[in-house]
Amino acid sequence: MKSLKLLFIAMLVVVTSSVKAQILVSVATPPPWGPIGYSEARYYYLPDIQSYYDVQSALFIYYGNGRWHRKVNLPSRYRNYDLYDGYKVVMTGYHGESPYENFNEHKKRFKIGYRGEPQKTIGERPEEINSRFRISNKGEDKTKGYGADSVKHNDH
């Protein structure tokens, strides 16, 4: 009887832990450079650098050396890429773990330089980027805009 109670308590702890972990995983904060209005989306496709961003894990997903990488930072070849100015295609409806399984489709549909509806970012561009950005664009403020493209995937 004592071992049955211990088994029950152990199972309760495991179930409680997994429920808590699922709750923590589902709550993700989009990055400040993410587009307004898509707080439920898990992935963005970044056409200019043909990469993805996983909002839930806060990792970039990019291809290099024959495989897909998941990293906190982009590789050095993208060091001058401006996440605030770069266009984000919001992947609504996709809930899998490998958004790049549709990479060829994304690459064709959203070519480098693609710009859809104007976007406004969630947060403000950091000040040091603001001054550099405004000088390089002669005062033009590209942070205005309100929409974002999205690509729906209903098969996952």
N, CA and C of each residue as an Amber inpcrd file, in Angstrom:
protein
   468
   0.8290000  -1.1940000   0.0000000   0.0000000   0.0000000   0.0000000
   0.8750000   1.2600000   0.0000000   1.9730000   1.2270000   0.7750000
   2.8730000   2.3690000   0.8490000   3.5220000   2.6180000  -0.5120000
   3.9280000   1.5690000  -1.2100000   4.5500000   1.7330000  -2.5220000
   3.5310000   2.2540000  -3.5390000   2.2790000   1.9100000  -3.4110000
   1.2380000   2.4090000  -4.2890000   1.0530000   3.9180000  -4.1010000
   1.1060000   4.3760000  -2.8390000   1.0150000   5.8090000  -2.5590000
   2.2030000   6.5440000  -3.1560000   3.4110000   5.9820000  -3.0020000
   4.6110000   6.6090000  -3.5590000   4.5290000   6.6890000  -5.0880000
   4.0430000   5.6330000  -5.6990000   3.8850000   5.6210000  -7.1550000
   2.8940000   6.7010000  -7.5880000   1.7880000   6.8270000  -6.8700000
   0.7880000   7.8440000  -7.1820000   1.3680000   9.2540000  -7.0480000
   2.1110000   9.4960000  -5.9900000   2.7330000  10.8150000  -5.7710000
   3.7430000  11.1060000  -6.8750000   4.5430000  10.1170000  -7.2480000
   5.5330000  10.3060000  -8.3150000   4.8410000  10.6510000  -9.6350000
   3.7540000   9.9490000  -9.9360000   3.0190000  10.2240000 -11.1720000
   2.4130000  11.6230000 -11.1410000   1.9140000  12.0350000  -9.9890000
   1.3340000  13.3660000  -9.8360000   2.3940000  14.4470000 -10.0730000
   3.5760000  14.2470000  -9.5410000   4.6750000  15.2010000  -9.7240000
   5.0430000  15.3060000 -11.2060000   5.1420000  14.1730000 -11.8940000
   5.4930000  14.1660000 -13.3140000   4.4280000  14.8950000 -14.1330000
   3.1660000  14.5890000 -13.8880000   2.0800000  15.2300000 -14.6320000
   2.0610000  16.7320000 -14.3570000   2.2010000  17.1270000 -13.1100000
   2.2080000  18.5400000 -12.7470000   3.3700000  19.2610000 -13.4150000
   4.5400000  18.6430000 -13.4350000   5.7120000  19.2570000 -14.0630000
   5.5060000  19.4390000 -15.5540000   4.9470000  18.4370000 -16.2270000
   4.7550000  18.5630000 -17.6740000   3.7060000  19.6120000 -18.0010000
   2.6620000  19.7440000 -17.2100000   1.6480000  20.7670000 -17.4330000
   2.2710000  22.1390000 -17.2520000   3.0740000  22.3110000 -16.2230000
   3.7400000  23.5870000 -15.9640000   4.6770000  23.9230000 -17.1100000
   5.4310000  22.9430000 -17.6140000   6.3480000  23.1660000 -18.7230000
   5.5870000  23.5740000 -19.9750000   4.4400000  22.9560000 -20.2400000
   3.6570000  23.3140000 -21.4120000   3.1400000  24.7400000 -21.3160000
   2.7560000  25.1600000 -20.1530000   2.2780000  26.5220000 -19.9640000
   3.4100000  27.5090000 -20.1930000   4.5870000  27.2250000 -19.6710000
   5.7240000  28.1170000 -19.8460000   6.1460000  28.2140000 -21.3030000
   6.1070000  27.1090000 -22.0140000   6.5180000  27.1000000 -23.4120000
   5.5620000  27.9040000 -24.2770000   4.2720000  27.8520000 -23.9780000
   3.2940000  28.5080000 -24.8340000   3.2880000  30.0310000 -24.6770000
   3.8760000  30.5570000 -23.6240000   3.9270000  31.9910000 -23.4040000
   5.2560000  32.5070000 -23.9450000   5.2000000  33.1870000 -25.0860000
   6.4080000  33.7100000 -25.7070000   6.2080000  35.1900000 -25.9930000
   7.2440000  35.9520000 -25.7850000   7.1940000  37.3790000 -26.0540000
   7.8520000  37.6540000 -27.3920000   7.1250000  38.2350000 -28.3260000
   7.7420000  38.5790000 -29.6090000   8.8640000  39.6000000 -29.4070000
   9.8520000  39.5960000 -30.2860000  10.9640000  40.5470000 -30.1530000
  10.4920000  41.9730000 -30.4610000  11.1870000  42.9820000 -29.9810000
  10.7670000  44.3650000 -30.2350000  10.7610000  44.7180000 -31.7190000
  11.5410000  44.0190000 -32.5330000  11.5860000  44.2810000 -33.9650000
  10.5040000  43.5060000 -34.7300000   9.7060000  42.7090000 -34.0110000
   8.6280000  41.9500000 -34.6460000   7.4800000  42.8590000 -35.0510000
   6.6740000  42.4390000 -36.0230000   5.5570000  43.2740000 -36.4770000
   4.3980000  43.2780000 -35.4850000   3.7780000  44.4240000 -35.3390000
   2.6070000  44.5720000 -34.4600000   1.4430000  43.7500000 -35.0070000
   0.6910000  43.1370000 -34.0920000  -0.5480000  42.4750000 -34.4620000
  -0.4580000  40.9720000 -34.6270000   0.6840000  40.3960000 -34.3230000
   0.8590000  38.9580000 -34.5330000   1.4640000  38.2840000 -33.3020000
   0.9390000  38.5900000 -32.1500000   1.5050000  38.0620000 -30.9040000
   1.3470000  36.5500000 -30.7780000   0.4430000  35.9440000 -31.5320000
   0.2230000  34.4940000 -31.4500000   1.1270000  33.7050000 -32.4030000
   1.7730000  34.3710000 -33.3430000   2.5970000  33.6770000 -34.3390000
   3.8680000  33.1280000 -33.7140000   4.2730000  31.9670000 -34.1690000
   5.5010000  31.3670000 -33.6530000   6.7130000  31.6930000 -34.5280000
   6.5230000  31.7820000 -35.8500000   7.6570000  31.9750000 -36.7560000
   7.4810000  33.1930000 -37.6510000   8.6150000  33.8340000 -37.9550000
   8.6900000  34.8460000 -38.9970000   9.6680000  34.3080000 -40.0400000
   9.3740000  34.5810000 -41.2920000  10.3400000  34.3260000 -42.3570000
  10.9390000  35.6670000 -42.7350000  12.2610000  35.7530000 -42.7980000
  12.9840000  36.9820000 -43.1090000  13.5250000  36.8620000 -44.5340000
  12.7780000  37.3430000 -45.5330000  13.1580000  37.1070000 -46.9270000
  14.5280000  37.6610000 -47.3180000  14.9200000  38.8020000 -46.7880000
  16.1900000  39.4130000 -47.1830000  17.3990000  38.5480000 -46.8440000
  17.2620000  37.7210000 -45.8190000  18.3780000  36.8510000 -45.4290000
  17.9880000  35.3740000 -45.4910000  16.8300000  35.1020000 -46.0670000
  16.3360000  33.7380000 -46.2630000  16.5060000  32.8860000 -45.0050000
  16.0130000  33.4490000 -43.9110000  16.1120000  32.8120000 -42.5970000
  14.7730000  32.9110000 -41.8810000  14.6940000  32.2440000 -40.7550000
  13.4790000  32.2520000 -39.9380000  13.8200000  32.7240000 -38.5300000
  12.7930000  33.1550000 -37.8270000  12.9400000  33.4620000 -36.3990000
  11.8460000  32.7120000 -35.6650000  12.2320000  31.9740000 -34.6410000
  11.2910000  31.2260000 -33.8000000  11.0170000  32.0660000 -32.5600000
   9.8400000  32.6510000 -32.4880000   9.4700000  33.5320000 -31.3750000
   9.4570000  32.7590000 -30.0620000   8.9470000  31.5440000 -30.0950000
   8.8010000  30.7420000 -28.8790000  10.1450000  30.4530000 -28.2180000
  11.1410000  30.1110000 -29.0040000  12.4520000  29.7880000 -28.4220000
  13.4390000  30.9470000 -28.5230000  13.0400000  32.0520000 -29.1580000
  13.9000000  33.2250000 -29.3670000  15.1940000  32.8420000 -30.0900000
  15.0510000  32.0280000 -31.1490000  16.2030000  31.5800000 -31.9250000
  16.0160000  31.8870000 -33.4070000  17.1190000  32.2500000 -34.0520000
  17.1300000  32.3860000 -35.4990000  17.3890000  31.0090000 -36.0910000
  16.7900000  30.7490000 -37.2390000  16.9750000  29.4820000 -37.9380000
  17.4820000  29.8410000 -39.3330000  18.6960000  29.4190000 -39.6460000
  19.2860000  29.7530000 -40.9390000  20.0810000  28.5680000 -41.4670000
  20.2770000  28.5840000 -42.7810000  20.9690000  27.4910000 -43.4540000
  22.4340000  27.8440000 -43.6380000  23.2880000  26.8970000 -43.3720000
  24.7180000  27.0920000 -43.5730000  25.4680000  25.7850000 -43.4410000
  26.4820000  25.5960000 -44.2440000  27.3120000  24.3880000 -44.2070000
  26.4850000  23.1050000 -44.3300000  25.4850000  23.1620000 -45.1950000
  24.7140000  21.9610000 -45.4870000  23.6340000  21.5700000 -44.4940000
  23.3370000  22.4540000 -43.5300000  22.2790000  22.1150000 -42.5660000
  21.6560000  23.3870000 -41.9840000  20.5030000  23.1930000 -41.3460000
  19.8020000  24.3020000 -40.6890000  20.3080000  24.4450000 -39.2640000
  20.5700000  25.6790000 -38.8620000  21.0840000  25.9900000 -37.5180000
  20.0300000  26.7750000 -36.7470000  19.9740000  26.5670000 -35.4480000
  19.1350000  27.3390000 -34.5260000  20.0740000  28.0250000 -33.5360000
  20.1540000  29.3500000 -33.6290000  21.0980000  30.1050000 -32.8040000
  20.4370000  31.3720000 -32.2630000  20.9740000  31.8580000 -31.1660000
  20.4860000  33.0980000 -30.5490000  20.7830000  34.2900000 -31.4600000
  21.9230000  34.2510000 -32.1340000  22.3250000  35.3510000 -33.0100000
  22.4370000  34.8690000 -34.4480000  22.3020000  35.8110000 -35.3530000
  22.5270000  35.5040000 -36.7650000  24.0270000  35.3490000 -37.0140000
  24.4140000  34.6400000 -38.0640000  25.8450000  34.5020000 -38.3600000
  26.4500000  35.8410000 -38.7980000  27.7540000  35.9260000 -38.7590000
  28.4460000  37.1850000 -39.0510000  28.1590000  37.7150000 -40.4550000
  27.8190000  36.8510000 -41.3930000  27.5240000  37.3420000 -42.7510000
  26.3080000  38.2730000 -42.7680000  25.4990000  38.2580000 -41.7090000
  24.3300000  39.1310000 -41.6180000  24.5160000  40.2370000 -40.5810000
  25.7340000  40.5380000 -40.2320000  25.9790000  41.5140000 -39.1570000
  25.4350000  42.9040000 -39.4670000  25.2720000  43.2560000 -40.7220000
  24.7310000  44.5700000 -41.0750000  23.2290000  44.5400000 -41.3640000
  22.6090000  43.4020000 -41.1650000  21.1750000  43.2940000 -41.4170000
  20.4060000  43.9880000 -40.2960000  19.4630000  44.8360000 -40.6790000
  18.6700000  45.6020000 -39.7150000  17.3310000  44.8960000 -39.4960000
  17.1580000  44.2800000 -38.3510000  15.9270000  43.5450000 -38.0480000
  14.7090000  44.4600000 -37.9780000  14.9070000  45.7090000 -37.6080000
  13.7840000  46.6450000 -37.5390000  13.2960000  47.0320000 -38.9330000
  14.2070000  47.1680000 -39.8660000  13.8470000  47.5770000 -41.2230000
  13.5260000  46.3810000 -42.1180000  14.1130000  45.2310000 -41.8300000
  13.8860000  44.0520000 -42.6590000  12.4460000  43.5840000 -42.5850000
  11.9500000  43.1060000 -43.7120000  10.5540000  42.6820000 -43.7710000
  10.3810000  41.3180000 -43.1060000   9.2950000  41.1630000 -42.3710000
   8.9710000  39.8990000 -41.7020000   7.6930000  39.3310000 -42.2950000
   7.7650000  38.1080000 -42.8080000   6.5650000  37.4000000 -43.2510000
   6.1380000  36.5460000 -42.0690000   4.9670000  36.8050000 -41.5380000
   4.4800000  36.0970000 -40.3590000   3.8600000  34.7770000 -40.8070000
   4.3290000  33.7060000 -40.2260000   3.8500000  32.3740000 -40.5940000
   2.7000000  31.9770000 -39.6680000   1.5060000  32.3880000 -40.0290000
   0.3370000  32.0530000 -39.2180000  -0.1470000  30.6570000 -39.5750000
  -0.6100000  29.9550000 -38.6060000  -1.1710000  28.6330000 -38.8470000
  -0.1660000  27.5050000 -38.8760000   1.1220000  27.7990000 -38.8760000
   2.1300000  26.7360000 -38.8720000   2.5390000  26.4620000 -37.4250000
   2.4370000  25.2050000 -36.9950000   2.7420000  24.8730000 -35.6060000
   3.7720000  23.7620000 -35.4830000   4.4500000  23.4550000 -36.5600000
   5.4750000  22.4150000 -36.5190000   6.7720000  22.9270000 -35.9240000
   7.7800000  22.1110000 -36.0130000   9.0940000  22.4530000 -35.4570000
  10.1060000  22.8380000 -36.5330000   9.7360000  22.6980000 -37.8100000
  10.6850000  22.9090000 -38.9050000  10.0800000  23.7970000 -39.9890000
  10.0200000  25.0970000 -39.7660000   9.3890000  25.9740000 -40.7680000
  10.0950000  25.9120000 -42.1210000  11.3430000  25.5300000 -42.1180000
  12.1260000  25.4510000 -43.3470000  11.7210000  24.2830000 -44.2420000
  10.8250000  23.4280000 -43.7840000  10.3610000  22.3480000 -44.6560000
   9.6180000  22.9210000 -45.8660000   9.1900000  24.1750000 -45.7690000
   8.5610000  24.8750000 -46.8920000   9.4570000  25.9770000 -47.4500000
  10.7500000  25.8600000 -47.2240000  11.6990000  26.9130000 -47.6070000
  11.6660000  27.2260000 -49.0970000  11.6410000  26.2170000 -49.9490000
  11.6440000  26.4830000 -51.3950000  10.4390000  27.3140000 -51.8120000
   9.3020000  27.0220000 -51.2310000   8.0890000  27.8090000 -51.4930000
   8.2590000  29.2390000 -50.9910000   8.7640000  29.3940000 -49.7740000
   8.9590000  30.7330000 -49.1960000   9.9480000  31.5400000 -50.0210000
  11.0280000  30.8950000 -50.4300000  12.0780000  31.5680000 -51.2070000
  11.5360000  32.0620000 -52.5550000  10.6680000  31.2920000 -53.1880000
  10.0800000  31.7010000 -54.4710000   9.0430000  32.7980000 -54.2780000
   8.2150000  32.6280000 -53.2780000   7.1070000  33.5710000 -53.0640000
   7.5640000  34.9120000 -52.4950000   8.5720000  34.8640000 -51.6170000
   9.0650000  36.0760000 -50.9420000  10.5550000  36.2300000 -51.2470000
  10.8540000  36.7670000 -52.4070000  12.2440000  36.9080000 -52.8580000
  12.9930000  37.9540000 -52.0240000  14.3070000  37.9140000 -52.0970000
  15.1410000  38.9150000 -51.4250000  14.6830000  40.2960000 -51.8910000
  14.4780000  41.1920000 -50.9510000  13.9930000  42.5330000 -51.2520000
  12.4760000  42.6460000 -51.2210000  11.7970000  41.5470000 -50.9490000
  10.3320000  41.5460000 -50.9140000   9.8130000  42.5260000 -49.8690000
   8.8140000  43.2830000 -50.2480000   8.1120000  44.1700000 -49.3330000
   6.6220000  44.0510000 -49.6300000   5.8610000  43.6490000 -48.6480000
   4.4140000  43.5670000 -48.7890000   3.7910000  44.7900000 -48.1570000
   2.7440000  44.5570000 -47.4060000   2.0800000  45.6490000 -46.6900000
   3.0820000  46.3030000 -45.7340000   2.9710000  47.6280000 -45.5170000
   3.8710000  48.2960000 -44.5670000   3.7490000  47.6790000 -43.1720000
   4.8510000  47.6510000 -42.4560000   4.8800000  47.0800000 -41.1030000
   5.3010000  48.1230000 -40.0870000   4.7860000  47.9760000 -38.9060000
   5.2260000  48.7680000 -37.7490000   5.7200000  47.7710000 -36.7250000
   6.8810000  48.0420000 -36.1480000   7.4540000  47.1140000 -35.1770000
   6.8360000  47.3030000 -33.7980000   6.9110000  46.2530000 -33.0030000
   6.3620000  46.2520000 -31.6480000   7.0540000  47.3020000 -30.7910000
   8.3720000  47.3320000 -30.8770000   9.1540000  48.2690000 -30.0660000
   9.8360000  49.3170000 -30.9210000  10.4120000  50.2650000 -30.2450000
  11.1720000  51.3140000 -30.9100000  12.5740000  50.8140000 -31.2150000
  13.1020000  51.2810000 -32.3070000  14.4770000  50.9860000 -32.6790000
  15.3940000  51.6140000 -31.6140000  16.3910000  50.8780000 -31.1380000
  17.3230000  51.4650000 -30.1570000  17.9390000  52.7560000 -30.6990000
  18.1990000  53.6990000 -29.8380000  18.6350000  55.0380000 -30.2350000
  19.8750000  55.0410000 -31.1220000  20.8890000  54.2220000 -30.8040000
  22.1060000  54.2360000 -31.6210000  21.8170000  53.7670000 -33.0430000
  20.8530000  52.8940000 -33.2120000  20.4610000  52.4630000 -34.5540000
  19.6380000  53.5630000 -35.2060000  18.7930000  54.2430000 -34.4160000
  17.9740000  55.3270000 -34.9590000  18.8270000  56.3870000 -35.6360000
  19.8670000  56.8510000 -34.9420000  20.6710000  57.9310000 -35.5040000
  21.4210000  57.4520000 -36.7390000  21.9690000  56.2620000 -36.7220000
  22.6870000  55.7150000 -37.8840000  21.7130000  55.5200000 -39.0380000
  20.5400000  55.0070000 -38.7370000  19.5290000  54.7260000 -39.7540000
  19.0570000  56.0160000 -40.4250000  18.7660000  57.0130000 -39.6370000
  18.2370000  58.2580000 -40.1940000  19.2830000  58.9770000 -41.0330000
  20.5350000  58.9210000 -40.6300000  21.5880000  59.5530000 -41.4200000
  21.7340000  58.8330000 -42.7580000  21.7750000  57.5010000 -42.7110000
  21.9850000  56.7460000 -43.9350000  20.8060000  56.8460000 -44.8980000
  19.6310000  57.1830000 -44.4060000  18.4610000  57.3020000 -45.2640000
  17.9840000  58.7480000 -45.3940000  18.8470000  59.6950000 -45.0900000
  18.5730000  61.1260000 -45.2610000  17.2660000  61.5660000 -44.6140000
  17.0520000  61.1030000 -43.3770000  15.8960000  61.5540000 -42.6130000
  14.6280000  60.7760000 -42.8570000  14.6340000  59.8920000 -43.8270000
  13.4300000  59.1080000 -44.1160000  13.1870000  58.1310000 -42.9750000
  11.9910000  58.0940000 -42.4520000  11.6590000  57.1900000 -41.3480000
  10.8740000  56.0170000 -41.8890000  11.5140000  54.8640000 -41.9720000
  10.8570000  53.6750000 -42.5070000  10.1730000  52.8530000 -41.4280000
  10.0420000  53.3740000 -40.2350000   9.3950000  52.6050000 -39.1840000
   7.8850000  52.7610000 -39.2220000   7.3580000  53.6200000 -40.0930000
   5.9120000  53.8080000 -40.1690000   5.2890000  52.6930000 -40.9930000
   4.0330000  52.4290000 -40.7500000   3.3160000  51.3770000 -41.4530000
   2.5670000  50.5280000 -40.4540000   1.6390000  49.7260000 -40.9250000
   0.7830000  49.0560000 -39.9630000   0.5410000  47.5800000 -40.2240000
   0.7990000  47.0800000 -41.3850000   0.4250000  45.7070000 -41.6800000
   1.6060000  44.7680000 -41.7190000   1.3260000  43.5140000 -42.0570000
   2.3660000  42.5160000 -42.2630000   1.7680000  41.4180000 -43.1160000
   2.6050000  40.8520000 -43.9700000   2.1440000  39.6970000 -44.7420000
   2.1660000  38.4960000 -43.8460000   1.3600000  37.5490000 -44.1730000
   1.4070000  36.3030000 -43.4540000   1.2310000  35.1830000 -44.4490000
   1.7810000  34.0470000 -44.1250000   1.6220000  32.8770000 -44.9470000
   0.9950000  31.8210000 -44.0560000  -0.1190000  31.2630000 -44.5100000
  -0.8450000  30.2900000 -43.6910000  -0.4730000  28.8830000 -44.0840000
  -0.3220000  28.0510000 -43.0950000  -0.0520000  26.6340000 -43.2890000
  -1.0760000  25.8810000 -42.4600000  -1.9600000  25.1940000 -43.1040000
  -3.0000000  24.4650000 -42.3800000  -2.7220000  22.9880000 -42.2910000
  -1.5650000  22.5550000 -42.7950000  -1.2770000  21.1230000 -42.8090000
  -0.5390000  20.6480000 -41.5700000  -0.2760000  21.5170000 -40.5970000
   0.4680000  21.0860000 -39.3820000  -0.2540000  21.5000000 -38.1400000
